[in-house]
């Protein structure tokens, strides 16, 4: 190791990017401990510029600097600066079946667990491929591709959850986002197992209230918190040429329309079943009733591409694809944080983002979203399943 001097570009290239790999490992270790560059510099007794140069791969540390930084991060010099080694296999708790060996996944720490979300199908692509942080090596084993970093893990079906990624990345220290798209029932199950920081749900109880009763029933209430996100109308999404010809599910059956359905446990599926019951329609008799897609946008995409004629999804999804929409109900979407996680750094980061003007502006710009609930916070320890208190954090 040189005594902290910059390394010429050709030397870095000739070393196969070893400095860049070591810098990435250093940055990941710093972020995992929720430290800024300045805070690490102060702990190690070096300058912030030195830390920045090491992370950017512009220099390599002297032995003294390597040891003091490793000591500040409670790790070894080999772990931080031993570039070019394959990461060891790690046991992980899967949020869903991970698939065959070699499949891509995202991994993140949650309350002492290492969790893994598969990146197959729609989960692995948006307008391009989603970056993986690990490869699957077994049913409960992964091999990280990069150092594990602080990550907010959220499960739920609202496509606007992806908007959390940008403001989380701009925090100091930054936090990554791992969004596992699934229905409300699956999201609550993952929260009950302590495998996600927040479960995004929109579940109606018998009295017509949303989320509190379901969260208390599944999480036990004590210590759980609901963070408001948004409200929207949910209803029948239709091919654009069918607008005006359908007023309820009875019309869907009368016209012999093919439906696209959601997975078991999704609130949209439950709403479709209730609407069929109200219209005196047997859901099983509708063409396509046995189909399953995951998410509001997937329902709209299936209809927009001509694979189905109708389905139940949110109004923002229908508007995004230029489809017809018949409202059935107005729903509230909350992010439920399980007991024991309300004070962890990732949830504190989520609170900051929910209070940010940036997120408020982005949500308000999407037709069909009501951002009135955004940032509201309710504890779930009161009697009769009602929130004990509600407050809105300051931006």
ROVEX-21168 format. One record per residue: x negated, y, z negated of N, C-alpha, C in turn; residue in three letters; residue number from 1. Coordinates in steps of 0.05 Angstrom, whole numbers. Atoms other than C-alpha are relative to their C-alpha. Layout:
# residues N
X,Y,Z,X,Y,Z,X,Y,Z,ala,NUM
...
END
This chain:
# residues 395
-17,-24,0,0,0,0,-18,25,0,unk,1
14,-25,0,-24,70,15,9,17,-23,unk,2
-7,-17,23,-23,124,-38,21,20,7,unk,3
-22,-18,-4,43,154,-16,-1,17,25,unk,4
2,-16,-24,21,181,52,20,-10,21,unk,5
-17,8,-22,66,181,113,-14,-21,18,unk,6
11,21,-18,57,121,159,7,7,28,unk,7
-5,-7,-28,50,134,234,22,-18,11,unk,8
-22,15,-12,109,112,277,-9,-26,12,unk,9
8,25,-13,69,61,316,-6,-22,-21,unk,10
6,19,21,47,29,251,26,-12,-11,unk,11
-26,10,10,119,25,227,12,-19,20,unk,12
-11,18,-21,141,-5,294,-15,-26,0,unk,13
16,25,-1,84,-55,292,6,-18,-23,unk,14
-7,16,23,106,-77,223,28,-11,1,unk,15
-27,11,-4,175,-95,251,20,15,-17,unk,16
-19,-15,15,210,-40,213,0,-7,-30,unk,17
1,8,28,186,-65,145,6,23,-19,unk,18
-5,-23,17,186,5,116,30,7,-1,unk,19
-29,-6,-1,258,16,140,15,-20,-17,unk,20
-13,20,16,279,-50,108,-4,5,-30,unk,21
6,-6,29,245,-32,42,16,24,-9,unk,22
-15,-24,7,277,37,44,29,-6,-4,unk,23
-28,7,2,346,6,55,4,-15,-27,unk,24
-2,15,25,334,-42,-4,-1,19,-24,unk,25
2,-20,21,313,17,-48,26,16,-3,unk,26
-25,-16,0,374,58,-29,23,-17,-11,unk,27
-22,17,10,421,-1,-41,-2,-5,-30,unk,28
4,5,29,390,-15,-110,8,25,-15,unk,29
-8,-25,13,398,59,-128,30,4,-1,unk,30
-29,-3,-2,470,61,-105,15,-20,-18,unk,31
-13,20,17,487,-3,-141,0,8,-29,unk,32
1,-10,28,467,32,-206,12,27,-2,unk,33
-14,-26,0,507,94,-187,-18,23,-7,unk,34
19,-21,5,446,139,-187,-3,17,26,unk,35
8,-17,-22,433,199,-142,-30,-1,4,unk,36
29,-1,-4,364,209,-112,-13,16,-22,unk,37
12,-17,20,351,264,-162,-1,-14,-27,unk,38
-1,14,25,372,221,-221,-21,-22,-1,unk,39
21,20,-1,326,164,-199,-27,13,-2,unk,40
26,-14,1,269,213,-188,-7,8,-29,unk,41
5,-8,27,277,239,-259,-6,-24,-18,unk,42
6,24,16,279,169,-289,-27,-11,6,unk,43
26,11,-7,217,148,-251,-23,20,-3,unk,44
21,-20,2,179,213,-260,-14,7,26,unk,45
11,-8,-26,170,227,-186,19,21,12,unk,46
-17,-20,-12,198,279,-139,23,-12,16,unk,47
-23,9,-16,266,274,-105,-9,-4,29,unk,48
9,2,-27,230,285,-39,-15,-27,5,unk,49
14,26,-3,187,223,-52,20,-23,3,unk,50
-20,20,-1,249,181,-64,14,1,28,unk,51
-13,-3,-26,282,209,-1,-18,-11,23,unk,52
19,9,-21,219,194,41,-2,-31,0,unk,53
1,29,1,216,122,16,25,-12,11,unk,54
-25,11,-9,290,110,30,2,3,31,unk,55
-2,-5,-29,283,139,100,-21,-16,16,unk,56
21,15,-14,223,95,115,-22,17,11,unk,57
21,-18,-10,177,154,126,-26,-4,-15,unk,58
25,5,15,126,132,74,3,-26,-16,unk,59
0,23,18,106,73,31,-12,8,-27,unk,60
8,-10,27,95,78,-44,-28,-10,-7,unk,61
24,9,13,30,74,-81,8,-22,-20,unk,62
-7,20,20,25,17,-131,13,13,-25,unk,63
-11,-13,24,39,66,-188,29,7,5,unk,64
-27,-9,-6,101,95,-154,19,-24,3,unk,65
-16,24,-3,126,25,-135,8,-11,-27,unk,66
-6,11,26,121,2,-207,19,18,-17,unk,67
-17,-17,16,154,63,-239,28,1,11,unk,68
-27,1,-11,212,62,-190,14,-26,-6,unk,69
-12,27,6,223,-13,-199,8,-1,-30,unk,70
-7,0,29,221,-2,-275,24,16,-5,unk,71
-24,-18,3,272,55,-270,25,-14,9,unk,72
-23,14,-11,318,9,-231,4,-28,-13,unk,73
-1,25,14,306,-50,-278,-1,-24,19,unk,74
4,22,-19,282,-95,-221,-30,-3,4,unk,75
28,6,-5,217,-120,-192,-10,15,25,unk,76
11,-11,-24,170,-90,-141,6,-17,24,unk,77
-5,18,-22,179,-152,-99,28,3,11,unk,78
-29,-2,-8,255,-144,-98,4,25,16,unk,79
-5,-26,-13,251,-71,-77,-16,2,26,unk,80
18,-7,-22,192,-70,-29,-11,-25,15,unk,81
9,24,-14,182,-142,-7,17,-5,25,unk,82
-17,1,-24,213,-131,62,-5,-25,16,unk,83
3,22,-19,225,-185,114,9,-27,-11,unk,84
-9,26,11,252,-239,67,30,-4,5,unk,85
-28,6,-3,318,-274,79,13,0,-28,unk,86
-13,-2,26,367,-259,23,9,-28,-9,unk,87
-9,26,10,384,-318,-22,30,-3,2,unk,88
-28,5,-1,452,-351,-18,13,8,-27,unk,89
-14,-8,24,503,-324,-68,28,-13,-1,unk,90
-27,10,3,567,-354,-96,19,24,-1,unk,91
-19,-23,-1,627,-309,-82,29,-10,-4,unk,92
-28,5,3,701,-307,-99,14,10,26,unk,93
-12,-9,-26,738,-306,-31,27,13,-5,unk,94
-27,-13,1,797,-257,-24,19,-15,18,unk,95
-16,17,-18,822,-304,31,-19,-21,11,unk,96
18,20,-11,794,-367,64,-21,13,18,unk,97
22,-14,-13,725,-347,91,-5,-11,28,unk,98
5,11,-27,725,-393,152,-26,-17,0,unk,99
23,18,-3,667,-435,178,-26,14,-5,unk,100
26,-11,4,594,-426,164,-9,17,24,unk,101
8,-19,-20,565,-367,202,21,21,6,unk,102
-20,-21,-3,630,-327,200,-9,25,-15,unk,103
7,-25,12,624,-254,182,18,7,-23,unk,104
-16,-7,23,647,-225,116,-11,26,-12,unk,105
9,-23,15,642,-164,71,0,-9,-30,unk,106
2,7,27,618,-174,0,-4,25,-18,unk,107
2,-23,19,622,-128,-61,3,-10,-28,unk,108
-3,8,28,616,-132,-137,26,13,-11,unk,109
-24,-9,14,681,-126,-177,1,-13,-27,unk,110
-3,9,28,682,-132,-253,-15,-26,-5,unk,111
16,23,5,626,-182,-256,1,-22,20,unk,112
-2,19,-22,648,-221,-195,-14,11,25,unk,113
7,-7,-27,618,-221,-126,23,-10,17,unk,114
-23,8,-16,679,-221,-80,-7,2,30,unk,115
5,1,-29,680,-236,-5,26,2,15,unk,116
-23,-3,-17,731,-213,46,-8,-9,29,unk,117
7,9,-27,731,-249,114,5,23,20,unk,118
-3,-20,-22,723,-207,178,9,-14,26,unk,119
-11,12,-24,761,-252,225,24,15,10,unk,120
-24,-12,-12,815,-228,273,0,30,-3,unk,121
-4,-29,3,843,-158,261,-17,12,-22,unk,122
16,-11,22,803,-151,197,-28,8,9,unk,123
27,-5,-9,738,-151,236,-3,21,22,unk,124
1,-20,-22,756,-100,290,19,23,-6,unk,125
-18,-23,-1,785,-30,293,0,9,29,unk,126
5,-6,-28,766,6,356,-26,-13,9,unk,127
24,15,-5,701,-33,351,-4,-19,-24,unk,128
4,19,22,671,-86,305,-5,14,-26,unk,129
6,-9,27,671,-74,230,-26,-12,-9,unk,130
26,10,8,601,-80,201,3,-21,-22,unk,131
0,21,20,590,-144,161,-23,5,-20,unk,132
22,-1,20,549,-147,97,-10,-27,-8,unk,133
9,28,6,543,-223,94,10,-19,21,unk,134
-9,22,-16,550,-287,132,9,-23,-18,unk,135
-10,22,16,591,-345,105,-18,-24,3,unk,136
16,24,0,551,-406,85,14,-24,-13,unk,137
-16,21,12,605,-446,50,27,10,-9,unk,138
-27,-8,7,676,-445,23,-1,22,-21,unk,139
2,-20,21,652,-403,-36,-29,11,-1,unk,140
28,-9,0,582,-382,-14,-5,18,24,unk,141
7,-19,-21,554,-325,27,-30,6,-1,unk,142
28,-9,0,485,-301,49,0,29,8,unk,143
-1,-29,-6,481,-225,45,-19,8,23,unk,144
16,-12,-21,456,-188,106,-15,25,-9,unk,145
12,-24,11,441,-125,67,2,-1,-31,unk,146
-2,-2,29,432,-106,-6,28,7,-8,unk,147
-27,-5,10,497,-105,-45,1,27,-13,unk,148
-1,-27,10,519,-35,-60,27,6,-13,unk,149
-26,-6,13,575,-1,-101,21,3,22,unk,150
-21,1,-20,639,-13,-63,27,-1,-14,unk,151
-27,1,9,712,2,-77,15,-21,16,unk,152
-14,22,-13,751,-61,-61,30,4,-4,unk,153
-28,-5,1,824,-49,-44,14,-20,18,unk,154
-16,18,-16,877,-98,-20,28,13,4,unk,155
-26,-11,-6,942,-77,13,5,3,30,unk,156
-7,0,-29,979,-67,79,1,27,13,unk,157
-3,-26,-12,981,8,89,-25,7,17,unk,158
24,-6,-17,935,25,149,-14,26,-8,unk,159
13,-25,9,922,94,118,-21,-5,-21,unk,160
21,6,20,878,59,66,-27,3,12,unk,161
26,-3,-13,822,62,117,-10,28,-2,unk,162
8,-28,2,822,138,108,-17,4,-25,unk,163
15,-3,25,790,127,39,-30,-1,6,unk,164
28,5,-5,724,108,72,-17,25,2,unk,165
16,-24,-5,701,177,94,-5,16,-25,unk,166
6,-15,24,710,215,29,-16,-15,-21,unk,167
17,16,19,681,157,-12,-29,2,8,unk,168
27,0,-9,619,159,31,-14,27,-5,unk,169
11,-26,5,610,234,17,-3,7,-30,unk,170
4,-5,29,610,227,-59,-30,-3,-6,unk,171
28,2,9,544,233,-97,1,-13,-28,unk,172
10,17,-21,527,177,-106,23,-11,17,unk,173
-21,10,-18,566,149,-46,10,-27,-8,unk,174
-13,26,5,613,90,-52,11,-11,27,unk,175
-11,13,-24,630,41,4,29,-8,-4,unk,176
-27,10,1,700,16,20,2,-27,12,unk,177
-8,26,-12,722,-56,30,30,-2,-3,unk,178
-29,1,-1,795,-58,51,8,-27,10,unk,179
-11,26,-8,827,-127,52,30,4,6,unk,180
-28,-4,-8,892,-121,91,17,-25,-6,unk,181
-18,22,7,947,-164,62,26,11,-11,unk,182
-26,-9,11,1019,-161,36,-2,6,-29,unk,183
0,-9,28,1039,-133,-31,-3,-23,-20,unk,184
2,23,18,1047,-202,-63,-28,-10,-2,unk,185
28,10,1,977,-225,-44,-18,21,-14,unk,186
16,-21,12,948,-158,-65,3,-1,-31,unk,187
-4,2,29,979,-164,-135,-13,-25,-11,unk,188
13,25,9,954,-236,-141,-30,5,-3,unk,189
28,-6,2,883,-212,-126,-7,18,-23,unk,190
4,-17,23,889,-157,-177,3,-15,-26,unk,191
-3,16,24,914,-206,-229,-24,-18,-6,unk,192
24,17,3,852,-249,-217,-25,17,-4,unk,193
23,-18,5,807,-187,-225,-19,1,24,unk,194
17,2,-24,781,-193,-153,1,25,17,unk,195
-1,-26,-14,800,-123,-128,2,22,-21,unk,196
-2,-23,18,794,-54,-159,29,10,0,unk,197
-27,-10,-2,864,-35,-134,16,-16,20,unk,198
-19,14,-17,924,-69,-104,20,20,11,unk,199
-20,-18,-12,965,-28,-55,26,-15,4,unk,200
-25,15,-1,1038,-48,-63,24,19,5,unk,201
-26,-14,-2,1109,-25,-45,21,-22,-3,unk,202
-18,22,7,1154,-75,-81,24,11,-15,unk,203
-24,-10,13,1226,-59,-99,11,-20,-20,unk,204
-13,18,19,1259,-87,-161,31,0,4,unk,205
-29,3,-3,1333,-104,-171,14,27,-3,unk,206
-12,-26,5,1347,-33,-194,-7,21,22,unk,207
8,-18,-22,1316,-3,-131,-26,16,-5,unk,208
25,-14,5,1252,23,-165,-23,-15,13,unk,209
23,12,-14,1185,11,-133,-24,-3,-18,unk,210
27,6,8,1122,-22,-159,-4,-5,-30,unk,211
6,2,28,1124,-13,-235,8,-27,-11,unk,212
-9,26,10,1165,-75,-250,-17,-23,10,unk,213
17,22,-11,1126,-119,-203,-28,0,-12,unk,214
26,-2,12,1060,-94,-230,-1,-10,-28,unk,215
-1,9,28,1080,-105,-302,4,-30,-1,unk,216
-5,29,0,1106,-175,-286,-25,-16,7,unk,217
23,16,-9,1043,-197,-251,-25,6,-16,unk,218
25,-8,14,990,-159,-290,3,1,-30,unk,219
-4,-1,29,1022,-160,-359,4,28,-11,unk,220
-6,-27,9,1029,-85,-363,-23,14,-15,unk,221
20,-13,18,979,-69,-418,-26,5,14,unk,222
26,-7,-12,920,-31,-390,1,5,30,unk,223
-1,-4,-29,944,-29,-318,9,29,5,unk,224
-5,-28,-8,950,38,-281,9,0,28,unk,225
-9,-4,-28,988,59,-219,-9,28,9,unk,226
9,-25,-12,956,113,-175,17,5,25,unk,227
-18,-6,-23,1005,146,-126,-16,4,25,unk,228
13,-3,-26,987,144,-52,19,15,19,unk,229
-18,-13,-19,1046,160,-7,27,-14,-1,unk,230
-26,12,-5,1119,147,10,5,1,30,unk,231
-8,0,-28,1148,129,77,27,-14,3,unk,232
-24,15,-6,1211,102,109,-8,-26,14,unk,233
5,26,-13,1212,29,128,26,-9,13,unk,234
-24,9,-13,1260,-1,177,-6,-17,25,unk,235
2,17,-24,1271,-35,244,-15,15,21,unk,236
16,-11,-22,1218,-20,296,9,-14,26,unk,237
-12,11,-25,1243,-29,368,-16,9,24,unk,238
9,-9,-26,1220,-27,439,12,27,6,unk,239
-9,-27,-4,1226,45,462,26,1,16,unk,240
-24,-1,-16,1281,28,513,25,-10,-15,unk,241
-22,9,16,1324,-2,457,10,21,-19,unk,242
-9,-21,18,1329,63,418,28,9,6,unk,243
-28,-7,-4,1402,80,408,18,-23,3,unk,244
-17,24,-4,1426,9,420,1,-17,-25,unk,245
1,16,25,1409,-19,351,3,18,-24,unk,246
-4,-15,25,1436,7,285,-5,-17,-24,unk,247
5,18,22,1426,-54,241,-8,-27,11,unk,248
9,26,-8,1403,-126,242,21,-16,15,unk,249
-21,13,-15,1471,-148,268,-3,5,30,unk,250
5,-7,-28,1455,-112,333,-24,-16,11,unk,251
24,15,-9,1387,-147,337,9,-29,7,unk,252
-10,27,-5,1423,-215,332,19,0,24,unk,253
-20,-1,-22,1479,-194,380,-14,2,27,unk,254
14,-4,-25,1429,-173,434,-20,-22,5,unk,255
19,23,-3,1387,-237,424,-29,9,1,unk,256
27,-10,-1,1324,-197,410,-20,-18,-14,unk,257
21,15,13,1259,-231,393,-13,17,-21,unk,258
12,-16,22,1231,-209,326,-28,-10,-6,unk,259
26,7,11,1161,-208,298,1,3,-30,unk,260
-3,0,29,1156,-225,224,-26,4,-14,unk,261
24,-2,17,1107,-212,168,-5,-25,-15,unk,262
7,24,15,1072,-263,124,16,-1,-26,unk,263
-14,2,26,1105,-291,61,-14,17,-21,unk,264
10,-17,21,1097,-244,2,-2,29,8,unk,265
0,-28,-10,1099,-181,46,28,12,-6,unk,266
-25,-14,6,1152,-130,25,16,3,26,unk,267
-14,-2,-25,1169,-120,99,16,-25,7,unk,268
-14,25,-4,1188,-193,104,25,-2,-18,unk,269
-22,0,18,1231,-187,42,22,19,9,unk,270
-20,-20,-10,1265,-125,71,15,-12,24,unk,271
-13,13,-23,1279,-163,136,21,-20,-9,unk,272
-19,20,11,1311,-219,96,24,13,-13,unk,273
-23,-14,12,1354,-170,56,18,12,21,unk,274
-16,-12,-21,1376,-134,119,16,-20,15,unk,275
-15,22,-13,1395,-200,152,24,-8,-18,unk,276
-22,7,18,1436,-218,90,22,21,0,unk,277
-20,-21,0,1471,-151,90,17,0,26,unk,278
-14,0,-26,1489,-160,164,13,-27,6,unk,279
-11,26,-4,1511,-232,155,-14,-16,22,unk,280
16,13,-21,1455,-257,200,-19,-20,-14,unk,281
19,19,10,1415,-321,188,-27,6,13,unk,282
25,-7,-11,1343,-300,197,-12,-22,17,unk,283
12,23,-14,1323,-370,220,11,-2,29,unk,284
-12,1,-26,1370,-361,280,-12,20,19,unk,285
11,-20,-18,1332,-301,307,-26,-10,14,unk,286
24,8,-14,1280,-316,361,-25,14,-12,unk,287
25,-12,10,1210,-305,334,-1,2,-31,unk,288
0,-4,29,1230,-309,260,-22,-15,-14,unk,289
21,16,13,1176,-361,246,-28,12,5,unk,290
26,-13,-5,1121,-314,272,-11,14,-25,unk,291
12,-14,22,1072,-282,224,-22,18,10,unk,292
23,-18,-4,1028,-220,231,-5,14,-26,unk,293
8,-12,26,991,-182,177,-3,30,4,unk,294
2,-29,0,1005,-108,171,20,14,18,unk,295
-19,-16,-15,1050,-52,196,-8,5,28,unk,296
9,-5,-27,1007,-35,255,1,-24,18,unk,297
-1,24,-16,1005,-107,277,28,-6,9,unk,298
-28,2,-8,1081,-109,278,6,18,24,unk,299
-4,-20,-21,1083,-46,320,-15,-8,26,unk,300
16,8,-23,1027,-72,366,13,-23,15,unk,301
-14,23,-14,1065,-137,380,24,10,16,unk,302
-23,-10,-14,1127,-98,399,-9,18,24,unk,303
10,-17,-21,1088,-46,439,-11,-15,24,unk,304
12,15,-21,1053,-100,479,20,-19,14,unk,305
-20,17,-12,1118,-136,496,2,-28,-11,unk,306
-1,26,11,1106,-197,453,25,-5,-17,unk,307
-25,1,15,1169,-181,412,16,24,6,unk,308
-18,-23,-5,1228,-135,415,5,17,-25,unk,309
-7,-14,25,1238,-116,342,-15,-12,-23,unk,310
13,10,25,1208,-123,272,4,21,-21,unk,311
-2,-19,22,1206,-89,205,-28,10,-7,unk,312
25,-12,7,1150,-40,191,5,29,-8,unk,313
-3,-28,8,1137,32,169,4,18,23,unk,314
-4,-20,-21,1158,93,208,-26,10,12,unk,315
25,-9,-12,1086,118,216,-11,-20,21,unk,316
9,20,-20,1069,52,252,16,2,25,unk,317
-17,-3,-24,1129,60,298,-8,25,16,unk,318
6,-25,-13,1111,132,314,-27,-2,15,unk,319
27,2,-12,1038,114,328,1,-15,26,unk,320
-1,16,-25,1059,65,383,23,10,18,unk,321
-21,-11,-17,1116,109,411,24,-18,2,unk,322
-22,19,0,1170,59,391,25,11,-14,unk,323
-24,-8,13,1242,65,368,-1,-8,-29,unk,324
0,6,28,1257,65,294,28,5,-12,unk,325
-26,-2,14,1320,52,252,-7,-2,-30,unk,326
7,2,28,1308,69,178,19,-17,-16,unk,327
-16,16,18,1331,20,126,-3,9,-29,unk,328
5,-9,27,1299,47,62,-24,18,-1,unk,329
24,-16,5,1249,96,34,-16,-14,-22,unk,330
17,15,19,1190,64,-2,-23,16,-10,unk,331
24,-13,12,1134,86,-48,-22,-20,-1,unk,332
24,17,-1,1064,58,-40,-19,10,-22,unk,333
19,-6,22,1020,57,-103,-24,-18,1,unk,334
24,16,4,950,33,-117,-2,-8,-29,unk,335
-1,10,28,954,-11,-179,-27,-10,-8,unk,336
26,8,11,890,-18,-220,5,-18,-23,unk,337
-5,20,21,887,-79,-264,-13,7,-26,unk,338
11,-5,27,871,-80,-339,-30,-3,0,unk,339
29,1,3,799,-65,-356,-16,13,22,unk,340
15,-12,-22,782,-31,-290,4,30,3,unk,341
-6,-29,-3,810,39,-300,-24,18,-4,unk,342
23,-17,5,744,66,-325,-26,-8,14,unk,343
24,8,-14,696,32,-277,-7,22,21,unk,344
9,-21,-18,655,77,-230,16,1,26,unk,345
-14,0,-26,691,54,-167,28,11,-2,unk,346
-27,-11,3,760,72,-195,-2,30,-6,unk,347
4,-29,3,734,139,-218,-5,13,27,unk,348
3,-11,-27,711,150,-147,26,1,15,unk,349
-26,0,-13,780,130,-122,17,24,-9,unk,350
-15,-23,11,812,182,-168,-9,26,13,unk,351
11,-24,-12,766,236,-141,10,4,29,unk,352
-8,-2,-29,783,219,-69,30,5,2,unk,353
-29,-5,-1,859,217,-83,7,29,-6,unk,354
-5,-28,7,853,287,-111,-12,19,21,unk,355
14,-17,-18,814,313,-51,18,13,21,unk,356
-15,-13,-22,842,364,-2,-4,-14,27,unk,357
5,14,-26,810,325,55,20,-22,4,unk,358
-18,23,-3,852,262,42,29,10,2,unk,359
-27,-11,-1,915,304,30,5,10,28,unk,360
-4,-10,-27,905,338,97,2,-22,21,unk,361
-1,22,-19,892,273,134,26,-15,-1,unk,362
-25,14,2,953,238,107,23,17,10,unk,363
-22,-17,-9,998,298,119,1,3,30,unk,364
1,-3,-29,975,299,191,12,-24,15,unk,365
-11,24,-12,1003,229,204,31,1,-2,unk,366
-30,-2,1,1078,233,223,11,-24,-15,unk,367
-14,20,15,1122,195,175,-10,-4,-29,unk,368
10,2,28,1080,201,111,10,23,-17,unk,369
-7,-20,20,1106,237,50,-22,-2,-22,unk,370
23,1,18,1045,255,7,7,10,-28,unk,371
-8,-9,27,1086,277,-54,-12,-16,-22,unk,372
11,16,23,1062,218,-97,-31,1,-2,unk,373
29,3,-2,988,227,-77,-13,11,-26,unk,374
15,-9,23,944,230,-139,15,-3,-27,unk,375
-14,4,25,999,217,-190,-11,-25,-14,unk,376
10,23,16,977,170,-246,19,-7,-21,unk,377
-20,10,19,1022,127,-288,-12,-24,-14,unk,378
6,24,15,1005,78,-344,25,-18,0,unk,379
-22,19,-3,1047,15,-344,6,-14,-27,unk,380
-3,12,27,1056,4,-419,26,7,-14,unk,381
-24,-9,13,1124,35,-432,21,-22,1,unk,382
-22,19,0,1188,-3,-447,17,3,26,unk,383
-18,1,-24,1238,-22,-391,-15,3,26,unk,384
15,-1,-25,1181,-23,-341,-4,27,12,unk,385
4,-26,-11,1178,52,-333,-28,11,-7,unk,386
26,-11,7,1113,91,-331,0,15,-26,unk,387
1,-14,25,1091,117,-399,-4,30,4,unk,388
5,-28,-5,1066,182,-370,-9,3,29,unk,389
9,-6,-28,1051,214,-303,-16,26,-1,unk,390
16,-24,-3,996,264,-289,-13,1,27,unk,391
14,-3,-26,963,291,-227,-27,13,-6,unk,392
26,-11,5,888,300,-231,-6,24,18,unk,393
8,-23,-15,857,365,-208,-19,-8,22,unk,394
20,6,-21,819,365,-141,-28,5,-10,unk,395
END
